[in-house]
Amino acid sequence: MASSLVFSAPSHVQGLQNPGQWWRWVKVANWKYPHRLGSSIVGKENHPDILVRCLCLRQKWVGKRLPTEAEWEKAARIKLNNQSYPWGNDNLSPQKANYWQGTFPTKNEIKDGFFGSAPVKSYPPNGYGLFDMAGNVWEWCSNWYHAGYYKMPASSGKNPREPSESDDSDEPNMPKKVVRGASFLCNDS
């Protein structure tokens, strides 16, 4: 059975530099048992997937593909270039996205009504009719993450050329895909 990192809110932390204080490795955590063996997805059928994503990167089992970073940005911003959020520059609020309200990672005030992920379509859509483009869960793009990507010469066309491989100088042995959006664990801190 698959294993995964699972978020576990600690009672206290010593700084935010060590994420091991709130992430724990669970041997049997997967799409069917999202928190541990015996946990369930019952009642979460309308929530976004939080653990199947590695499978989606490697296989085209649903006949779809992940968007490129440029495609995701266009879909999220709907002509709102240079804006902070997919809805513009209005402040983030519990009525606009699912995120951590309170002191991360010890106290979530749950002002939006959700400790973890929220059901899809819990918040208003953007101008393209797309839901949850910010908040709830991170979204992977097809592009490999490259630490120096934005320093590279721009490619021509509306959908820029993506890096052919991951080159993350912070963690060179951990190839990564680009992520966009935000998570229910995101917080101002």
DATACOR-V501156 format. One line per field, one symbol per residue. ss: DSSP state (~ for helix, > for strand, _ for the rest). phi: phi as a letter, one per 40 degrees, with the letter a starting at -180 (. if undefined). A space follows every 50 residues. Layout:
# DATACOR-V501156
ss = ???
phi = ???
This chain:
# DATACOR-V501156
ss = ___>>>>___________~~~_>>>>____________________>___ __~~~~~~__________~~~~~~~~~_______>__>____________ _>>___>>__________>__________________>>>>>>>_>__~~ ~_______________>_________>>>>>________
phi = .cbacbcacccabbgbcbcccbbbcbdbbadcbcbidhcacdgbcbcccb bcdcccccbbcbgbacccdccccccccfgbdgbcbcbhbddcaccbacac bhccbcbbcfccgbcbcbddgcbdccccgcbfcaggbcbcbccccbdbdc cccccchcbdccccacacccbccbdbccbbgabcccacc
